Amino acid sequence: MRNPQEDPLIFHFPGGPGASSLITLIYEKGPLLINTDDLTLTLNPNAWTQMANIISVDMPTGTDFSYAETQEGWVSSDTILAANYKDFFKKFLSDNPKFLGNPLYISGVSYSAIIVPKVTLELYEGNERGDQPAVNIQVYILCSPLTNKFMDFNSRLEYAHRMALISDNIYQSAINTCNGNYVDTMRANSACKESLLGYEKVRTINTGIKTNQMNFSNMINARKFNLQCTSLINFDNILEPVSDDNTYNNVTSATNKWANMEVVQQALNVHQGMVGKFEENNYTLHYYQGMNDTIYYAYDMFSSYSYHKKLSAKSCRALIFSGDHDLTFPYVGVEQWISSLNLEVEAP
């Protein structure tokens, strides 16, 4: 670090919900990297900790090694999580007043981008009301963010076409028949469903049988020559295999082994007997497209766009960046909502 007493203070929240901050620490932006062969740790030459103080926070309860001692303590939601985030900031800065003057950045990735803008706005409004302690909030940072649970999933079709993962005719058919909705397949008309089947599931190779001459038996035979379009694509990185043998899965597998070592848990002061096997993702909390609430978590925030809109009218800076090979929340949807903020472009 250059000067921890003056460097920015970054609170970082992994996605999920329920994603471990250990992945942040030893893979994404933290000071360490894990060797997947022998589980040793080395310094990360590109760590954000070279220019900032970073605190990664495991929320909600059930993430990483966190736990609750009451049944109520396990229950959370988007809105509860946002309130807990804000309370954590206030408590941390009250207990560590030496950081009150440091520029405060709030960082989030993937699903946490639904929540981070709300928390950022509430901190600004708290300062305006005179809440204490006042915080030196400056910037919020979002990586491959989920902003709107319709727009971002809907943008996958256009992204897949731009990256030549689906053909022109599948894309154009969906454009013509789905009325701009590629998510709500339950209500789609039959032509739209057929288009989306081609996009999400299979593409039929021309078998030499003319379509208008095919009977049912020939249709079945033709489908034996199907190729997968996006169902076998790694949504986190379309250039990597969807199998277990890819960079992220190798890192998470190594992290799981490392974090479940007794000597590691002792060094991390993990309360023995309170948490079972460590896993990098708690899938009783994790969100997927169209997923309903679980007994532990309610996904009760549909969009964070309104918070971006209000923050854009304040003296708040934002850094929004996306992986250009990310099909989970493609840059296409991110560009759409940023454009709709109608901000002046200083440099294209």
N, C-alpha and C positions, 0 to 999 in steps of 0.2 A: 504493500500500500504506500501511497505518497504521504498522507497525513491523516490517520484515523480520526483525529480530533476535529478535522474540518471537512473530510471527504463526505460525499453524499451518503445518506443512510437509505438503503434499498430493502424494503420488505417484499419478499417474493413469495407468491402462492402458486403451487403446482396446480395442474388441472384435475380432471377426474369427473366429479369429486372423488376424493379418496386416494389420489396419487401421492406417493411418498416423496418427501423432499430430499431423500438420499440420492435419488436419480439426478436431482438438480445439483447436489453437492459433488457427485463423482462422475458426472457424465455431461451435463448440459452447460452450466456456467460457473460452477463452483471451483474452488482452488485445487481440487484433486481429480485424478483420473484413475480408474480401476483397470488393472491388467486382467483380462478375462482368462488367461492361462493359469496364473498362479495366485490370483486374488490379492496381489500386492497393489499398493497405492503409490502414485507418482504425482508430482506437481503439474498443474495445468498451466501452460504458458499463456493461454488466452483467457484466463479466468477474469470474471468481472471484479473479483476482489482486488485486482491490481489498481482499481480506481475508485472503489466504493466499499463501504461496510455493508455486508449483505446478511439479512436474517431471513432464513426460510422457515415458514410456519406450516406445521402439520395440522390442518383442520379439514373437515369436521372430525369429531371423535370417531376413532376406528381407523384413522389414517396412520400408517407407519406403526409406531409403538404406542400411540395414544390410546387411552381407554377411559371409561367412565365407571364409577362405583355404584351408580343407580340406573335403573331402566330408563328414566327420563333423560339422563345424560347422554344416552346413545342417539337420541332423536334430534334431527336437524333438518334444515331446508336452505334454499338459496337465501331467503330473507334473514333467517336466523344466523346463517354463516356471515352475511354482510355485517350484521350487528356485532357478532363476535370478533370479526376482523377489526372493526373500529374500536371496540373495547380493548382489544389487545394493544393496538397502537397507543392509546391513551395510557394504559397501565404501564407499558414498557417505558414510555417517555417520562411519565411521572416518577418511575423508579430509577430512571437513568437521565436526570435533567441535563447532564453534560452534552447530550445529543440534541437538545431542543433547538439549538441554533443551526444544526446541520441541515442542508437541503434534503427534504424527504421525498423519496421516489417510491411509488407503489407499482410492483411488477406482477404480471400474471400471464399464464399460458393456457391456451385451449379453453376449457370450460370455465376456468376462473375469470375469464374476461367478461362473463355475464355479470359478475359480482364486483370486480375491481372498480369500474367506473362509478357505481353507486356509492361505494365507500369513499372514493376520492371526492365526489361531489359533497357528501355529508361532512367531510373534513373541512372543505372550503366554506360551507355554510356554517359550520361550527365556529370557525374563525370569525366570520362576519357577525355572528351573534355575540361573540366575546367569550365563548366557551374556553375553559382552562383545563389543561395547559394548551396554549395556542401552539399549533404545529406549523413548521416551515414547509408546507406542502408545495412542491414545484412541478412535478412531472408524474404522469402514469405511463407505464410501458406494457404493451401487450404483444405477445408472440402468437401467430396463427390463431387469432381469437375467434371464439364463438360469440356472436353479437346478437343474432336473431335466429331462433330455432326453426324458422321457416326459410328465411333468405339464405342462410349459410348452407343448409342441407340442399336447398333447391339449386344452388349455384354449382353443385357437383356435375350436373349434366353438361353445362356449358364448358366447364373446365375439362371434363373428359373428352369433349369434342376438340377443344383447342389443342390438347395434348395427343390427339389422334388415337385415343383409347377406344373411341366408338366411331363408326363410319358416318359419312355425310348423310346417308339415307336414314339411318336410325335417328340421328339428331334432328333432321328436318321433319321426319314423321312425328317426333315428339313435339316439336315446335307447332306443327299444324293441328295436332289433335288434343293437346293437354291443357291448352289455355293458360300457359305459364306456370302450371302447378305440377311439379314432378315429384312431389313428396306425398301428397294425400292420395295414394293409389287405391284406397278402399272406395273412394267416391269417383274415381276416374271412369271415363267411358271405355268401352271395349277396345277401341282403336288406340287410345292412349295407353291402356294397360299393355297392349301388344308391343307398342313402341318401347315402353319402359322395361318390358321383359327382355327385349333385345339389348337395352342399355345395361341393365343390372345383372342379367343372367347369362344369356347365350347369344351367339351369332351363328346362323345356319350357313354352311358352305353350299355353294351351288353344286348339286350332285349330278347335273346333266338332265334332271327331270324338270320339264316346264311346269311352273307353278299351277297354271290352270288345268293341267292334266293330272296333277297328283291326287291320288286317292288317299284314304286314311293310312293304309298300310305303307304306302310310299313315304308319307309324311313321317311316320315312325322311323323308317329306315334313314331318311334324310337327317333326322335329329341325332342319329348316332355319330354324325360328322360334326357335331357342334364344337365350337371353340368358345372358351370363356372370354368375356369382354372385361368387366370390372370385378367380377366375383372372386377372381384370383389375384387381384391387384393389392399390393400393400398400400393401404390408404395413408399411412404416415410418410411413406416415401415410395413413390411409384416406380423408382428405379431399382428398388431392392426386392428380393423375393418375399412372398407372403409367408413362407415357411419359417420354422423356428431359427433357421440359419441366416439371420440378418443382423446388422450391427446393433440395433436397439435390443432385440431379443437376447443377443449374446451378452450385452451389458447388463440387462435386467436379470438374466439367469445368474451371472457372476455376482451381482449385488445381492440377490436372494441368498446365495450360498454364504457370502461374506457376512451379511447381517444376521444370519442364523447361527453363526459361530458363537459359542459361549464367551470366549475371550473378548470378542467385539462387543457383545451386549453388556458385559461387565464394564468395559471401557466407556460405553455410552451411558452408563448408569440406568440401564433399562430395569424397571421393576420386575424382578423375576416372578413368574407365576401369574402375572396379570394379563399378559398378551401371549397368544399362542404363536404359531409359526409366522415369521415375518413374510409379507408379500408386498411387492412394489405397488400393487393396486388393490384396493378393497372393492370387490365387484358387487357387494351389497349396497354400495353408494354410487358406483360409476354410472354415468349417463350414456345412453345410446339413442339414436334417432327414434323418436316416438315412444321412448320408454316411459312407463307409468311410474308413479311414486312407489317407493318401497316402504317397508315398515320402519325403516331407519331414516329415510330422507325423502323430502318433498321438493320436486323441481318446480318451484312456484314462481320463478321469474322467466318470462318468455323472451324478453329482449332487454338489452342495455342501451339501446339506441337513444332513448330520451335523455339518459344521463350524459352521453357524448354530446348531444345537442346543447344541453345546458352548460357543460364544461367548456364548449367551444366559445361561449360568450364571456368566459372569465379569463383571467390572466394565467391560464393553465396550459402547459405544453404537454403534448402527447407524442410518444414514439410507437407507431404501429408497424409491425413487420411480419411478413409471412414467408414460409418456405415455398419456393415456386414448384416443388414436387410434392406438395402436401395436398392430398385429396380429401382429408378429413374435413377441414374447413378451408376451402380453396381461397386463394387471393382474389378470385373473381367476385365473391360475395363481399369481401372486405373492401374492394374498390367501389362496389355499388353503394354501401352505406356511407363511406367517406365522401363520395361524390355528392350524395344527397344532403350533406351538411352545408353545401353551397359556400365553402370557404374559398377565399381568394388564393389563387395559385401563384406563389412567388417564383418558383422555378419548376418546370415540367420534369 
